[in-house]
């Protein structure tokens, strides 16, 4: 029941035709001077298309349906009803889909009332299922709205309005935020650009914060203040973001360049005081467009890579060192640079580029190592003594001491033939430690259990519902996957 989604409940009715199949109805034609033109148009359509083919006839009515709020309608073919007999062949469609699958199924009811009854029964069943999960405490996560007004899409973006199911974690989260701000004016959005990435962190004095990377910069707020957002960094195309709390550093990829900022400069402690939650909701709508000033002179950012050559980065601890790995692509191969953050400034040079970045200094980081992988790479997972690199050839494991990668899993044994066939052509998404002796290799559609030597440890695979594009392990208990369509998390 969780995987059944009701896509639409109020699509335009259609009329079943013996010649043309099903066409959308927009109006009933009345006898007038234009009737002959309509019939001529229908005749030309019949001659130009084969049986069962739907042909678009764009009119002002069909064009305006594209921007109808709360509708997923697009330009549709039009069929003109000429008499009451045609109305007897009207059908009323509604659409459903299976999460994780690309197909959308259209079902047809004989009357509008019958369609509504079907949709009501589906919503009722899903509501009962949600209530049952809540009673049994079977929901793995609790949802919370972190921004209800700050981020928005343009009205013409074509994003359909989803159908709400009462009692789901999402519904409860929305009700909670609406109750919290009931009776207060709704602030205007401060960002209408694409949201690409996010992270949470603590300020040096303990305030929990959230940072979101977008196409027009980085926005920050206190974790419990969904209306306290401000743009902390004005920069284009932020695609990845992370915070090294131990060093008070924020690092990001913007326009394929790796850049480091000190938290004091982008998120001063004065920007999020304990009373900001109440203050921000009573000020005018433009209160969070600019960050509060910092008490000290902000430190300039440091550019850590060359121009537009970074695909991704990964952070973690290896042999008790905090390290940052970033990948540069060179043809079909990958070059990795390894940096280590430092506490003290290692150069007194103060020259800056015209963009304000430090030149000739390693104020935040020092070069630690580098290595080369002769393949396209997608992700890096760090462990205490080794790292796993997801590549076009599979998962490569190596240490920085020897830099000799070896491929896992080993599927040469006859009993692994079915697993080898199952992962054929699938991109690896990561390697995650389950315990001291076992790891999970995650591909787009399945997960494979291996031991610390890279051999398959279980004969079964973990089958996913959808086709994942990102994966992460939470608390050694839940594997969280983001579907390639972007609208489904399992």
N, C-alpha and C positions, 0 to 999 in steps of 0.2 A: 504493500500500500504506500510505503514511503516513496517508491520509485514511480508511481503513477502521477502524472502532472496534467492538470486541466489547463490547456493552452488558451482556449477561448470559449465564450458562452453566448456571444451576441453577434456572430458573423452575419452578413447579409444573406437573406434567403436565396435559394437557387431554384431554377426550374429545369426539370428533366425533359430533354428533347430527344426524339428518336433519331434525329440526324446528327446533332452536334453534342450530344451527351449532356453535360451540365454547364450552365452559364449563369453568372450572377445577375440578379435582377436589381435594377436601380429605379425604374419608374414604369408606370403603365401608360402606354401611348394612347392618346385619344385621337379620334378622326379629325384631322386638320390638313393644312396644306403641306405639312412636312411628312405625312404618312408615306407618300410615294417615295420620297428620298430615303426614308428609313428602310422601306422594302428593297429599294435598289441597292442600298448598302449591304443588307443581309444577303442579297443574291450574289453580290461580288465576293462576300466572305465565304459563302458556300462553295463557289467555284475555285477559290484560292486555297482552301484547306481540305485535308482529307477527313474521313469520318472520325469522330471523336476528338478532333483537335480544337482546343480553346484558342480563340483569337482575341487579342486586345483591341477594344474600340475605346480610345481615350476620350472622355468627356469631362466637363467641369465637375460633374458629380463624382466620377471615379477618381479624378485627380485630387480633389479635396479630401478624400478619405485617407490619404497618406498621412496627413498631419493631425488626424483626429485624436485628441487626448485619450489615453487609455486604450487605444486600439492598435492591433497589429496588422491592420489591413493594408494591402498594397493595391496597385492598379489592377483592376479585374475586368474581364470581358463582360459586355452588357448584352442582355437579352430583353427585348421589349415585349411586354404582354399586351396582346391585342384584344383578347376577349376573356370572359369569365372562365372558360374551359381551361385556359392556361393556369389560372390560379389554383385549380384543383391538383396540378402537378407540382406545386411548390414543395420544396424540401428545406429544412432548417438545419444547417450544419453546426457542429461544434468539434473542436480539435483536442486530442489528447496525445501524450507522448510518454515514452519510457526514458527516465533519466539515464544518461550515459549512452543513449542511442541517438543517431541523427534523424531517424525517421519520425515524422509527425503524421498521425492518423486522423483523417476527417471522417466523422460519423454523421449520418443524416437522420433526422426525426421528421415524422409526417406533419407535425404541427409545432408552433412556437411553444405551446404549453407542454407538449411532450418533451421537447428539448430541455425546457427549464426543469422539468421533473428529473430527467437524467442527470443534469448538472448538479441539482440539489442533492441527489442521492450520492453522487461522487464526493461532494464536499462534506456531506454528513458522515460518510464512511471514513474519510481522512481525518475528520474532526474527532471521531470516536477513537481512531487509532492513536492520534496524538495524545488524547487524554489518557489512554491506557499506558502509553510509554511514560508519561509524567507521573502517574500513580505508582508505577513500578520502579521509579527512579532509574529508568533504563536509558536516559539520554546521556551520552558521554560528555557533552559540553553544554555550558550555559552561554547563551548569546547576549551581548550587550551592545547597544548602539553607541559608537564613538563619535559620530558626526551626523546630525539630522538635517542641518541646513547649509553647512559650509561648502559642500561639494554637490554639483548639479550638472546635468547634461542639457544641451539645447533642446528646445521643443521639437525641432526638425530632425533630431538624431535617429528617429524611428524606433526607439527602444520601447517595446510593449509594456504595458502595466500588468504586473503579475496578479493572479487571483489569490487573495488571502485565504488561508485556512485557519480558523480560530483554534487557539490552544497549542499551536506549534511553538517551538523555541523562538522563532523569528517573530511570530505574532505577539508573544509575551514581551519580547524586547521592545517592540514598537509601542505597545501599550504602556510600558514602563516609562519610556522617554516622553510620550505625550502627556502622561499624568504629571510628570515632573515639571514640565513647562506649560501646564494648562493655564490659560488666561494671560500669558505673556506674549508680547509681539514677536513675530517670527523674523529673525534676521535674514538679510539677503545673502545669497551664495557669494563666496569669495573666490571660488575656483570653478571654472567650467571646462577645464582641460582633462585629459585622460589621467586616471589614477593608475600608477604602474607598480608601486611597491610600498612597503610599510615596515616599521620596526617599533618595538617598545624598549624603554630604557629608564634608568634612574639618573636624575641630576646628582651632582657631587654631594648635595645635602639631603638626598633621599627622596625628592619628589618624583613619583612615577609619571613618565611622559610617553607620548606617542608621536612618531614622525611619519609623515606620508610623503612619498615622492611622486611628483606629477610631471606633466610636460612643460609646466611653467615654474617649477621650483619645488622647494621642500616646505611643508606646512607642519606646525608643531602645536600641541596643546597638552595640558595636564590630562592624565588618563581619566579622571572623573569629571572633566569639564567639556562636554561635547559641543559647547558653543563658545569655546575660548580659542579657536584656531587663529593663527596668524602665520603669514609667510615669513619664515626665518631665513631662507636662502632663495634669492632670485636668480635662477639658472634654468636652462632649457633641457628637456628630455632626460629627466632623472629616471633611470631604469633599475637601479639597485641601491640599497642603503643599509648601513649597519652602524652600530655604536660599540666602541670599545670602552666600557665604563671605567675600567681600571686606569686608563690613560686619559679619560675625558675627551675622547676623539670621536668624531662622526666622519665616516668615509662613505663615499657614494660614487656612482658612475653617472656622468652627465655628458651626453653627446659622445659616448664611448671613450671618455677620459676619466681616470681615477683621481679623485680629489679628496683631500683630508681637511677637516675643519675642527677647531677646538670648540668644545661645547660652550665655553664661556662666551664665545663670540656669536654663536647662533642661538643659544638657549640660555641666557643668563638667569640666575636664580630669581632675580626680580621679575622675570617674565611670567612666573607661575607661583604666586604666593598662595598660602592656604585659603585666603578669602577671595581668590580670583573667581571661584565658581559662582558666588553670589553677585559679585560686582559686574562680571561680564554680561550677565543676563539682563541687567537693568540699564546698561548704557545704550547709546544709539547703535543703529545697524552697522555702522562702519567702524566700530571700536576695534575689531580684530584684523584690520587690513595691514597694520604695521606693528612690528614687535616692540615691546617696551625697551627703553634704552638700557645699556649696560653701564654699570658703575665704573668699570675700568676700560682702558683702551683695548678694543677688540684685536685679536691676533689675526693676521691675514691667512687665507687658506694656502695649502701647499699642493701643487700638482704633482702627483706621484708617477705618472706615466707620460708617454708621448701623446701626440695628437691623434684622437679618434682611432685608437687601435686596441681598446680593451673590450673583451666580450663579457667577462664576468669575474668576480672575485669570491674568495672564501676566507673566513677567519676561524681561528681555533687555537688550541694549545697542543704543542708537540714538544716532548721532553722538557716540560715545565717552562716553555717559552710561548708567548703570544705571538702568532705569526699571521701575516696576510699574504695570500697567494692570489695573483691575478694573471689572467691569460691574455696573451697577444697572439693574434692569428697571423701566420706567414704562409701564404699559399694554402695548401691542404694540411699543413702541419700546425702545431701549437707550441708556443714558447711561454714558459711560466717564469715569472719573477716572484721572488719571496722577499718580503719586507718584514722588519721587526720594529715595532714602535719603541721609542726611547723616551726617557723622562727629561733628559737635559738637552739643551740646544748644542749641537755638535759643530756649528759654524757661526761665525759672527757676520757673515755676509748679509746685507740687507737690500740688495738689488732686487727689483721686482719687474715682472713683465708688464705690458700695457694692460693686462687683464687683472692685475693685482696679485698674481701668484708669485710665490717665492722662487728665486732662481739661484742655483748653485749652493743650495743648503739642504740639510736633512734635519730640519728642526723637529719634525714629528716622527720620522722613520729613518731607518738605515737599511741599506741593501744587505740581505742575509744570504741568499742563494738564488740559483736559477737552474732550470733544466728544460729539456726538449722532448716532446712526444710527436712522433711522425704520423699523426692522425688528427682528424677533427675531434675536438673534445667539447663536452657539454656541462660537466659539473665536477667538483672535487669535494671529497669527504675526508676530514682529518681525524686521525687517531693518535694515540700516545707516541707510537714509534714509527708509524707508517701513514700513507695516504692512499686513497682509492680514487682513480680518475675514470669517469664515465666517458668512453670514446666511441667512435663509429665502429670499432672492432670489438667492443665489449667493455669489460671493466678491467683496468690495469692497476695493479698494486705495486708500490715501490716504497723505498726508504730514501731519505735525502742523503744518507751516508754513501750508499752504493749507486743509487739512481739506475737500477736495472729492473725495469718493470716486468711483471709476469701476468698473464691473462687468467682470469677466473670467470665463471666456474669451469672446472675440468669436466668436459662432457664426452670424453672418449670412451668411457665404459658403455657396453651395450645396454645396460639398464637405464642409462640416461638419454636414450635416443628420443623418447617422447618429449622430454624437457627441452632437448636441443631443437626439436622441430617447433615446439610451442613458442620459443623466444626468437626464432628466426625472423630477421627483418625488424625486430623491435629495438627501439633506442633505450639504452640504460639510463636511469634517472638518479641512481645513487646506491650507496652501500651503507647499511646501518647496523650498529652493534645491538644485538638482543641480550646477550649475556657474555660471560668470559669466553665461552667456547663456540658461540654461534652468531652468524650475521645474516642479514636479509638483503639480497640483491634485488633491487626494484627496477622493473622494466615498465613499458607503457601499459601493458595489460595484465602482467602477472608479477608475483614475487617469488624468489627462489631462496631456499634455506641452504647455507653453506657453513662449513666449519672454519676454524682459523687458518687452515691450510688451503682453503679455496675449493675443497671437494664438497659435492652435494651431500647434505646431511639428512634430508628427508625426501621420500619418494613423491610427496605431494607438493603442489605449487599453490600459492595464494592467488586465486582468481579475482580480478577486479571487475566491478560493474561497468565502468566507463573506460575510456582511453586517457590515461593521465599525461600531463605535461610537466608537473612538478610533484615532488614528494618530500615529506619530512616525517621524522619519528618524534612523537611527543611522549616524554616520560617513560620510555621503554615499554609502553603499553599500547599506544594507538599509532598506527600508520595513517597519516592524513594525506590525501591525494587531491589535486586540483585537476579537473577534467580539461581536455583540450578545447572544449567549447567555451570554457570560462564561466559557465553558469552552474557548475555542479561540483560539490566537494563530498568525498566519501572517506 
